[in-house]
C-alpha cells in the first residue's frame, strides 16, 4: 500500500478577498479559491498532477517532494 504525505501549501489572501494557494517546491503551481479550503484543494490536485507528469516523463522530482510517496 502507498500513502501520500501532506504537501506543503502556502496561502495568501489577495486584496480582492480571494485566496491564493501555492506549493513552494513546485514553482508556478498555484490556484485561487473563494475560500482557503477551496484554494488548497485545487492546488493539491494540480501539484499531484504535475508530480505524476514529472514521474511519467522521467523528470527529476525535487528531493523535498520525492519523500511524499511512502511504500
PLY file of the C-alpha trace (Angstrom):
ply
format ascii 1.0
element vertex 71
property float x
property float y
property float z
element edge 70
property int vertex1
property int vertex2
end_header
0.00 0.00 0.00
1.24 3.51 -0.80
0.37 6.51 1.33
0.92 10.13 0.40
2.38 12.52 2.94
0.99 16.07 3.09
2.16 18.58 0.50
3.34 21.90 1.96
0.99 24.64 0.80
1.24 28.38 1.41
-1.90 30.51 1.34
-2.20 34.25 0.87
-5.27 36.47 0.86
-5.46 38.76 -2.15
-6.72 42.36 -1.95
-9.96 41.31 -3.67
-10.65 38.72 -0.94
-9.72 35.64 -2.96
-7.28 33.11 -1.57
-4.14 32.12 -3.48
-2.58 28.77 -2.58
0.83 27.72 -3.88
3.28 24.84 -3.50
6.74 26.40 -2.93
8.61 23.28 -4.10
6.82 23.43 -7.48
7.23 26.94 -8.90
4.17 28.07 -10.81
1.80 25.62 -9.14
-0.89 27.96 -7.82
-4.65 28.07 -7.52
-7.26 30.62 -6.49
-10.34 29.95 -4.44
-13.17 31.92 -2.89
-12.18 30.37 0.43
-8.98 28.90 1.81
-10.21 25.30 1.70
-11.10 25.53 -2.00
-7.76 27.10 -2.93
-5.83 24.42 -1.01
-7.87 21.58 -2.51
-7.32 22.92 -6.04
-3.58 23.46 -5.64
-3.06 19.99 -4.17
-4.85 18.44 -7.17
-2.66 20.45 -9.55
0.51 19.54 -7.62
-0.28 15.83 -7.74
-0.90 16.04 -11.49
2.37 17.91 -12.03
4.26 15.32 -9.96
2.63 12.46 -11.88
3.60 14.10 -15.18
7.18 14.60 -13.94
7.46 10.95 -12.92
5.89 9.71 -16.15
8.24 11.77 -18.32
11.32 10.78 -16.30
11.97 14.23 -14.89
13.67 14.53 -11.54
11.24 15.19 -8.71
12.54 17.71 -6.14
14.08 15.89 -3.15
11.68 17.60 -0.77
8.75 16.05 -2.66
10.17 12.64 -3.52
9.59 11.56 0.07
5.85 12.25 -0.30
5.28 8.76 -1.59
5.95 6.10 1.02
5.61 2.41 0.22
0 1
1 2
2 3
3 4
4 5
5 6
6 7
7 8
8 9
9 10
10 11
11 12
12 13
13 14
14 15
15 16
16 17
17 18
18 19
19 20
20 21
21 22
22 23
23 24
24 25
25 26
26 27
27 28
28 29
29 30
30 31
31 32
32 33
33 34
34 35
35 36
36 37
37 38
38 39
39 40
40 41
41 42
42 43
43 44
44 45
45 46
46 47
47 48
48 49
49 50
50 51
51 52
52 53
53 54
54 55
55 56
56 57
57 58
58 59
59 60
60 61
61 62
62 63
63 64
64 65
65 66
66 67
67 68
68 69
69 70
